[in-house]
Amino acid sequence: MAIPVPELDVVADDLVMLYRTRQENRPALRAVIEYLKQSNDVSVQE
């Protein structure tokens, strides 16, 4: 089942780019994901 998340769709390309970058950039990806989870009040299992 897929749940549409418009806020995530807006940054999806940026998240993919960050994911594919060097290991030292991964904290930035985690920060963005945490921000999106908090701003959308979404509980996501990791």
Short mmCIF file of the C-alpha atoms (twelve columns), coordinates in Angstrom:
data_MODEL
# 
_entry.id   MODEL 
# 
loop_
_atom_site.group_PDB 
_atom_site.id 
_atom_site.type_symbol 
_atom_site.label_atom_id 
_atom_site.label_alt_id 
_atom_site.label_comp_id 
_atom_site.label_asym_id 
_atom_site.label_seq_id 
_atom_site.Cartn_x 
_atom_site.Cartn_y 
_atom_site.Cartn_z 
_atom_site.pdbx_PDB_model_num 
ATOM 1  C CA . MET A 1  0.000  0.000  0.000  1 
ATOM 2  C CA . ALA A 2  1.329  3.444  -0.867 1 
ATOM 3  C CA . ILE A 3  0.404  6.555  1.052  1 
ATOM 4  C CA . PRO A 4  0.842  9.839  -0.829 1 
ATOM 5  C CA . VAL A 5  2.978  12.355 1.032  1 
ATOM 6  C CA . PRO A 6  3.011  15.625 -0.942 1 
ATOM 7  C CA . GLU A 7  5.720  17.133 1.264  1 
ATOM 8  C CA . LEU A 8  7.987  14.181 0.542  1 
ATOM 9  C CA . ASP A 9  7.240  14.288 -3.179 1 
ATOM 10 C CA . VAL A 10 8.530  17.862 -3.243 1 
ATOM 11 C CA . VAL A 11 11.931 16.846 -1.859 1 
ATOM 12 C CA . ALA A 12 12.149 13.297 -3.257 1 
ATOM 13 C CA . ASP A 13 14.767 14.124 -5.901 1 
ATOM 14 C CA . ASP A 14 16.900 15.938 -3.338 1 
ATOM 15 C CA . LEU A 15 16.669 12.992 -0.951 1 
ATOM 16 C CA . VAL A 16 17.745 10.564 -3.681 1 
ATOM 17 C CA . MET A 17 20.668 12.814 -4.582 1 
ATOM 18 C CA . LEU A 18 21.738 13.005 -0.932 1 
ATOM 19 C CA . TYR A 19 21.413 9.243  -0.560 1 
ATOM 20 C CA . ARG A 20 23.694 8.658  -3.528 1 
ATOM 21 C CA . THR A 21 26.354 11.050 -2.265 1 
ATOM 22 C CA . ARG A 22 29.263 10.333 0.028  1 
ATOM 23 C CA . GLN A 23 28.900 8.824  3.465  1 
ATOM 24 C CA . GLU A 24 29.700 12.121 5.200  1 
ATOM 25 C CA . ASN A 25 26.579 13.672 3.664  1 
ATOM 26 C CA . ARG A 26 24.249 11.069 5.137  1 
ATOM 27 C CA . PRO A 27 23.591 13.095 8.336  1 
ATOM 28 C CA . ALA A 28 22.023 15.775 6.132  1 
ATOM 29 C CA . LEU A 29 19.665 13.158 4.697  1 
ATOM 30 C CA . ARG A 30 18.715 11.954 8.155  1 
ATOM 31 C CA . ALA A 31 18.084 15.541 9.281  1 
ATOM 32 C CA . VAL A 32 15.749 16.168 6.339  1 
ATOM 33 C CA . ILE A 33 13.838 12.953 6.983  1 
ATOM 34 C CA . GLU A 34 13.505 13.735 10.697 1 
ATOM 35 C CA . TYR A 35 12.303 17.261 9.881  1 
ATOM 36 C CA . LEU A 36 9.677  15.914 7.477  1 
ATOM 37 C CA . LYS A 37 8.497  13.363 10.023 1 
ATOM 38 C CA . GLN A 38 8.163  16.022 12.716 1 
ATOM 39 C CA . SER A 39 6.557  18.650 10.493 1 
ATOM 40 C CA . ASN A 40 4.005  16.126 9.215  1 
ATOM 41 C CA . ASP A 41 3.536  14.458 12.605 1 
ATOM 42 C CA . VAL A 42 4.155  11.104 10.928 1 
ATOM 43 C CA . SER A 43 5.414  8.037  12.708 1 
ATOM 44 C CA . VAL A 44 7.705  6.031  10.454 1 
ATOM 45 C CA . GLN A 45 9.303  2.753  11.480 1 
ATOM 46 C CA . GLU A 46 12.998 2.545  10.650 1 
# 
